[in-house]
Amino acid sequence: MATAADVPARTGAATAGPAAPSAGTTALAPVPPGRARVEGGWWADRQRANAERALPEGRRHLEEWGNLDNLRIAAGAPGETRGPVFMDSDVYKWLEAAAWEQGRAPSDRLLADIHEVVAVVAAAQAEDGYLDSVVQVTGGAVDGSGGPRSRYANLPWSHELYCAGHLFQAAVALSRATGERDLLDVAVRLADHLVEVFGDGEGQLRDVDGHPVVEMGLVELFRETGDRRYLEAARWHVEARGHGLVAAHGHEPTYFSDRVPVREATTVEGHAVRAVYLAAGATDVAVETGDTDLLAALRTQFAHMLATKTYVTGGLGSRWDGEAFGDPHELPSDRAYAETCAAIGGVQWAWRMLLATGEALYADALERMLANGFAAGVSLAGDEYFYVNALHVRDGAHADHERSPARGRQSWFGCACCPPNVMRTLSSLDGYLATTDATGVQLHLFAPGQVEVDLEDGPLRLRVETGYPVDGEVRVRVEEAPPSAALSLRVPGWAEGATLRRGDAAEDVAPGTYARAEGLEAGEELVLVLPVRPRWTRADARVDDARGCLALERGPLVYAVEQRDLPDGASVDDLVVDAGAPAQDAGPDDALGGAVRVRLSAALRGRDDAAATFLPAGADRPGTGERVEVTAVPYATWANRGPGPMRVWLPTA
């Protein structure tokens, strides 16, 4: 078991995965941002938009919506708090995003903003380390009747520890990215307070927050400071779930991931973001404590989620009611919730499982969630967001809610969890590219850039050149390498026919594995060729909404048909495709950030809105069979030319 002295400081990313984990459970350690860099292509464009548009706009929104004012009031300024009880968390997520961005591309202006916001946070902290502006100002978290409550009296809804977890992650990010410790000092004082208050000891409070995230935050704080009390606190919060603590407050526990103990659960359930945040934190605990039984339970839960509760886009959460996971194979397209934050939590969990196991299936899941379910949640310009990511917007859909995808992306939300969550994910994206072990480097995501690691025998430097995901050629040039260095390149599960070329030799590589090259030499080049071309995917027949339908994919990207790309008068709701119909690349589209469109031929059902909805078996509407040319676009780019009808799953004849 590792000691505190074994824990490295400033060597990872709080969102993009743990710092080099210290227990024997882990298989891989991340190459941190700064030593793994995205320098062009698909993701660099999004990072650039995030830095130039999203972060400044996000800072402005924190002022307009009262987030920073709440903290100023807690510090003694006059006024009344505004917004939901978890408003502090938006500040902390913005700080984490700004920290990673400052480490990635230093800016005097951004650093000044960081210093200003950190000063506001520090001033709001109570003398004993407690920090939650709404509770401090109202005398307690506001309960359902609008009355004030004392500290930690209504943890299912107060989000006090949830906000603390995001503060811990922001503080660790700022320390790792810039070396500055002012926010880390605030985080340590708050963590010391939590260690004293919560636990099974005499006089301690045995209760859990209704929204997990403090678990991940505490583990990252342990990794950054070496203080093992924080790891033990994270373990306590994981183990305390599923024992009736939320039910004792009079709440049904499923929504809060508190019905079944984590190590006994076989699937995910309830509020999707809560569930995957808890699972990610539990994975951190399993890795750091060497708890193989807990990790085995999390394997089972992830596998069941992937097999029965994950959309083809990687979206998580099928119910608007409770923003929740549904039953197995309950995956409606038009009523999908698939919250952007849930995709982010899924990425965080998949990344931690990848670090713990080294298995390619977790990298595949991460990429599906990141490139589709997450990427759709933000506009190409970087400053408008989807909260909800449906897979079908019907012709004539009424946008009756601010979160309805039929309204298009929004610049902010009253419940603004998604925008700053998107910002911190994009800013820390470099941390997801690569990992290392004793022998070399593993590349999991492909983007133009550079990876540098220090192996036992010396430094290894790699230059990556690729147009992925537009094309499937990934060139890796070895710039420096010790004699024993090895390189492993992920071969996605969809990549039938992939090859790895090294010098004059080429070999087929199996999908769903890693192509490994040993004995790297400076100056050599390896080329992984992935068959990025359109392909049809069908759903399990138990997914009622998609039975008899096909989805179009190309490389890692899921595609959608927008009504604006159909002939006048045609509706996405009337399209019928053939499983054998060819789908062909139609070239890049500058209006979609250079994404490749795909062209296919489809038929139109007969359309008569006045006719009966239900017909006798074997009957059909007049006019079925008219052929139309259809252009599909990556799901991640839909609604960038304005909102409108769209669908991912296309019925077959």
Secondary structure, DSSP 8 states (H G I E B T S, - for coil): ---GGG--SS-SBTTTB-SS--STT-S-EE--BTTEEE-SHHHHHHHHHIIIIIHHHHHHHHHHTTHHHHHHHHTT-SS---S-TTHHHHHHHHHHHHHHHHHHS--HHHHHHHHHHHHHHHHH--TTS---HHHHHHTS---TTS----TTTTHHHH-HHHHHHHHHHHHHHHHHHH---HHHHHHHHHHHHHHHHBSSSTT-B----SS--HHHHHHHHHHHH--HHHHHHHHHHHHTTTSSTTGGGT--SGGGT-SS-GGG-SS--SBHHHHHHHHHHHHHHHHHHT-HHHHHHHHHHHHHHHHHSB-TTS-B--BTGGGB--STT---STT----HHHHHHHHHHHHHHHHHH--HHHHHHHHHIIIIIIGGGB-TTSS-B-S---SEE-TT----STT-GGG--BS--SS-SHHHHHHHHHHTGGGGSEEE-SSEEEE-S--SEEEEEEETTEEEEEEEEE-TTTS-EEEEEEEE--TT-EEEEEE-TT-TT-EEEETTEEEE--TTEEEEEES--TT-EEEEE----EEEEE--TT-GGGTTEEEEEETTEEEEEEGGGS-TT--GGGEEB-TT--EEEEEEEGGGTTEEEEEEEEEE----TTS-S---TT---TTTTEEEEEEEEEGGGTTTT----EESSEEB-
